[in-house]
Amino acid sequence: MQKCQSIIAGNAVASNEPPIEKRYPATGEIIAHIEPATDEILDQAVAAATLAQKSWARIDRTERGRILHKAADLMREANDELARLEVQDVGKLYSEAVSADVPSGPDALDYFASLSATMTGDHFSWEDAIGYSERIPLGVCAGIGAWNYPVQIACWKAAPALAMGNAFILKPSEETPLSGQRIAELFHEAGLPDGLFQIIHGDYRIGQAICEHPGIAKISLTGGVETGKLIMAQSASSLKKVTLELGGKSPLIV
């Protein structure tokens, strides 16, 4: 039976919390046990991310882009493996996962990797004065994912944060934890420093702790409207930046 443990600074971290059963949606079979992160594990993740982010932000922007391009290449090499994990996670058709959902992840990495060297500040002048702006990383960012497109959502949220010099903590949906583990391994293989991309497992309780943690500067959520309201409220005490992708779209009449 597979164990899904949080990935902190490149290592799986055990939790003493009661495990969450991960079932294969097609059959209902239990295929993994998820070990929910505690507040102490989250603190470890934020400390590791803070340390890794400082060195990552000092790396030349072009080099950051090269590392992210390498991560995209490794994801494409593992496309079939990631697609089969997504089938186990979500229960969708393999043909959809292998041709659309999974490839969109490395595409996002490549896109933002290409932007990393060009997203610089501006300079301007008026009369006898000169001014300039500078783009600086926020620090530690976090993403809370939905169950339906776990690979795509992980990369769409992590890629811009990493490209701009931030560290990233991903909390996958507790219904779809499997692919995030593999993505973390591939990112490490590509050269991302330990602690820069981490996985925190659990349900809404660790999600709330992420929103309230003072060491996290930004939250990105994909989920429902009511969840989005909670995320905004829980993030307000520390004035986090919040990005919300909410609700359904693309309606069909059959």
VOMARDREN-819245 format. One line per 8 residues: number of its first residue (from 1); their letters; for each residue y, x, z of C-alpha. Coordinates in nm, 2 decimals. Example, Ala and Ser with C-alpha at 12.3 -4.5 7.8 and 13.67 -1.06 7.14 Angstrom:
% VOMARDREN-819245
1) as) -0.45 1.23 0.78 ~ -0.11 1.37 0.71
END
This chain:
% VOMARDREN-819245
1) mqkcqsii) 0.00 0.00 0.00 ~ 0.33 0.15 -0.11 ~ 0.60 0.20 0.15 ~ 0.97 0.16 0.06 ~ 1.17 0.38 0.29 ~ 1.54 0.45 0.28 ~ 1.63 0.77 0.10 ~ 1.87 0.98 0.30
9) agnavasn) 1.98 1.33 0.19 ~ 1.69 1.35 -0.05 ~ 1.42 1.25 0.21 ~ 1.24 0.92 0.29 ~ 1.33 0.81 0.64 ~ 1.09 0.59 0.84 ~ 1.22 0.29 1.03 ~ 1.07 0.11 1.34
17) eppiekry) 1.20 -0.22 1.22 ~ 0.94 -0.49 1.13 ~ 0.86 -0.44 0.75 ~ 0.95 -0.69 0.48 ~ 0.67 -0.78 0.25 ~ 0.73 -0.71 -0.12 ~ 0.53 -0.95 -0.34 ~ 0.46 -0.92 -0.71
25) patgeiia) 0.63 -1.24 -0.84 ~ 0.37 -1.31 -1.11 ~ 0.08 -1.34 -0.86 ~ 0.22 -1.34 -0.51 ~ 0.02 -1.03 -0.42 ~ 0.18 -0.80 -0.16 ~ 0.23 -0.47 -0.33 ~ 0.46 -0.29 -0.09
33) hiepatde) 0.62 -0.29 0.25 ~ 0.99 -0.24 0.28 ~ 1.11 -0.06 0.60 ~ 1.46 -0.20 0.68 ~ 1.72 0.05 0.77 ~ 1.87 0.05 1.12 ~ 2.23 0.11 1.20 ~ 2.14 0.46 1.30
41) ildqavaa) 1.98 0.52 0.96 ~ 2.30 0.39 0.79 ~ 2.51 0.63 1.00 ~ 2.29 0.92 0.88 ~ 2.34 0.81 0.52 ~ 2.71 0.79 0.55 ~ 2.73 1.13 0.72 ~ 2.52 1.29 0.45
49) atlaqksw) 2.72 1.11 0.18 ~ 3.05 1.23 0.32 ~ 2.93 1.59 0.33 ~ 2.79 1.57 -0.03 ~ 3.09 1.40 -0.17 ~ 3.33 1.68 -0.06 ~ 3.14 1.94 -0.26 ~ 3.07 1.71 -0.55
57) aridrter) 3.45 1.63 -0.58 ~ 3.52 2.00 -0.61 ~ 3.28 2.04 -0.91 ~ 3.45 2.07 -1.24 ~ 3.47 1.72 -1.41 ~ 3.30 1.85 -1.72 ~ 3.01 1.98 -1.51 ~ 2.98 1.65 -1.33
65) grilhkaa) 2.95 1.48 -1.67 ~ 2.68 1.72 -1.78 ~ 2.47 1.64 -1.47 ~ 2.51 1.27 -1.52 ~ 2.41 1.31 -1.89 ~ 2.10 1.49 -1.77 ~ 2.02 1.20 -1.54 ~ 2.05 0.97 -1.83
73) dlmreand) 1.81 1.18 -2.04 ~ 1.56 1.18 -1.76 ~ 1.58 0.81 -1.72 ~ 1.51 0.76 -2.09 ~ 1.21 0.99 -2.06 ~ 1.09 0.76 -1.78 ~ 1.18 0.44 -1.96 ~ 0.82 0.31 -1.98
81) elarlevq) 0.76 0.39 -1.61 ~ 1.09 0.23 -1.50 ~ 1.02 -0.08 -1.72 ~ 0.68 -0.13 -1.55 ~ 0.84 -0.09 -1.21 ~ 1.09 -0.36 -1.31 ~ 0.81 -0.59 -1.42 ~ 0.65 -0.55 -1.07
89) dvgklyse) 0.99 -0.59 -0.90 ~ 1.13 -0.89 -1.09 ~ 0.83 -1.04 -1.27 ~ 1.00 -1.05 -1.61 ~ 0.84 -0.97 -1.94 ~ 0.76 -0.60 -2.01 ~ 0.91 -0.64 -2.36 ~ 1.25 -0.74 -2.21
97) avsadvps) 1.25 -0.47 -1.94 ~ 1.15 -0.18 -2.18 ~ 1.39 -0.27 -2.46 ~ 1.70 -0.41 -2.28 ~ 1.72 -0.40 -1.91 ~ 1.61 -0.04 -1.84 ~ 1.78 0.13 -2.13 ~ 2.12 -0.01 -2.03
105) gpdaldyf) 2.10 0.20 -1.72 ~ 2.12 0.54 -1.89 ~ 2.36 0.40 -2.14 ~ 2.60 0.34 -1.85 ~ 2.55 0.69 -1.71 ~ 2.63 0.84 -2.05 ~ 2.94 0.63 -2.09 ~ 3.09 0.72 -1.76
113) aslsatmt) 2.97 1.08 -1.78 ~ 3.18 1.11 -2.10 ~ 3.48 0.97 -1.92 ~ 3.46 1.20 -1.62 ~ 3.65 1.48 -1.79 ~ 3.93 1.26 -1.93 ~ 4.02 1.04 -1.64 ~ 4.31 1.25 -1.52
121) gdhfswed) 4.65 1.17 -1.38 ~ 4.97 1.11 -1.57 ~ 5.31 1.29 -1.58 ~ 5.64 1.13 -1.66 ~ 6.01 1.21 -1.64 ~ 6.34 1.03 -1.61 ~ 6.69 1.18 -1.62 ~ 6.65 1.52 -1.43
129) aigyseri) 6.33 1.43 -1.23 ~ 5.97 1.48 -1.31 ~ 5.68 1.29 -1.15 ~ 5.31 1.29 -1.18 ~ 5.01 1.09 -1.06 ~ 4.67 1.22 -0.96 ~ 4.33 1.05 -0.96 ~ 4.14 1.13 -0.65
137) plgvcagi) 3.80 1.00 -0.53 ~ 3.77 0.73 -0.27 ~ 3.49 0.91 -0.09 ~ 3.18 0.71 -0.01 ~ 3.11 0.40 -0.21 ~ 2.83 0.14 -0.17 ~ 2.67 -0.11 -0.40 ~ 2.48 -0.42 -0.30
145) gawnypvq) 2.25 -0.53 -0.58 ~ 2.10 -0.85 -0.70 ~ 1.73 -0.91 -0.77 ~ 1.74 -0.99 -1.14 ~ 1.84 -0.65 -1.31 ~ 1.78 -0.38 -1.05 ~ 1.79 -0.08 -1.28 ~ 2.09 -0.20 -1.47
153) iacwkaap) 2.28 -0.29 -1.16 ~ 2.20 0.03 -0.98 ~ 2.34 0.24 -1.27 ~ 2.64 0.01 -1.36 ~ 2.76 0.05 -1.00 ~ 2.67 0.41 -0.93 ~ 2.77 0.57 -1.27 ~ 3.15 0.52 -1.24
161) alamgnaf) 3.16 0.61 -0.88 ~ 2.97 0.93 -0.93 ~ 3.16 1.03 -1.25 ~ 3.49 1.01 -1.06 ~ 3.37 1.23 -0.77 ~ 3.25 0.98 -0.52 ~ 2.92 0.96 -0.33 ~ 2.72 0.64 -0.36
169) ilkpseet) 2.49 0.44 -0.13 ~ 2.28 0.16 -0.30 ~ 2.13 -0.13 -0.11 ~ 1.89 -0.29 -0.36 ~ 1.79 -0.65 -0.31 ~ 1.50 -0.67 -0.06 ~ 1.32 -0.86 -0.33 ~ 1.33 -0.57 -0.58
177) plsgqria) 1.32 -0.24 -0.40 ~ 1.08 -0.04 -0.63 ~ 1.29 0.10 -0.91 ~ 1.57 0.23 -0.69 ~ 1.33 0.48 -0.53 ~ 1.24 0.62 -0.87 ~ 1.61 0.64 -0.98 ~ 1.70 0.84 -0.67
185) elfheagl) 1.42 1.09 -0.76 ~ 1.54 1.12 -1.12 ~ 1.90 1.17 -1.01 ~ 1.79 1.45 -0.77 ~ 1.59 1.61 -1.05 ~ 1.90 1.60 -1.27 ~ 2.10 1.81 -1.02 ~ 2.28 1.56 -0.80
193) pdglfqii) 2.32 1.72 -0.46 ~ 2.12 1.58 -0.17 ~ 2.31 1.29 -0.01 ~ 2.52 1.20 -0.31 ~ 2.30 0.91 -0.42 ~ 2.11 0.74 -0.14 ~ 1.90 0.42 -0.10 ~ 1.94 0.19 0.20
201) hgdyrigq) 1.67 -0.08 0.23 ~ 1.70 -0.41 0.42 ~ 1.83 -0.77 0.40 ~ 2.16 -0.93 0.47 ~ 2.19 -0.76 0.81 ~ 2.21 -0.41 0.68 ~ 2.43 -0.54 0.41 ~ 2.68 -0.66 0.67
209) aicehpgi) 2.66 -0.33 0.85 ~ 2.74 -0.15 0.52 ~ 3.05 -0.38 0.48 ~ 3.17 -0.31 0.83 ~ 3.10 0.07 0.84 ~ 3.43 0.26 0.87 ~ 3.29 0.56 0.67 ~ 3.25 0.36 0.35
217) akisltgg) 3.56 0.31 0.13 ~ 3.44 0.07 -0.14 ~ 3.19 -0.21 -0.18 ~ 3.06 -0.35 -0.51 ~ 2.85 -0.66 -0.50 ~ 2.65 -0.85 -0.76 ~ 2.54 -1.18 -0.61 ~ 2.64 -1.54 -0.54
225) vetgklim) 2.98 -1.69 -0.46 ~ 2.90 -1.76 -0.10 ~ 2.77 -1.41 -0.05 ~ 3.09 -1.27 -0.21 ~ 3.30 -1.46 0.04 ~ 3.10 -1.31 0.33 ~ 3.13 -0.96 0.18 ~ 3.51 -0.99 0.15
233) aqsasslk) 3.54 -1.12 0.51 ~ 3.31 -0.85 0.65 ~ 3.49 -0.57 0.46 ~ 3.84 -0.69 0.57 ~ 3.85 -0.52 0.91 ~ 3.84 -0.18 0.75 ~ 4.05 -0.28 0.45 ~ 3.77 -0.17 0.21
241) kvtlelgg) 3.82 -0.20 -0.17 ~ 3.58 -0.47 -0.29 ~ 3.46 -0.56 -0.64 ~ 3.26 -0.88 -0.68 ~ 3.04 -0.99 -0.97 ~ 2.96 -1.35 -0.88 ~ 2.79 -1.66 -1.00 ~ 2.60 -1.75 -1.32
249) kspliv) 2.70 -1.73 -1.68 ~ 2.56 -1.77 -2.03 ~ 2.46 -2.14 -1.99 ~ 2.20 -2.28 -2.22 ~ 2.11 -2.63 -2.32 ~ 1.74 -2.67 -2.40
END
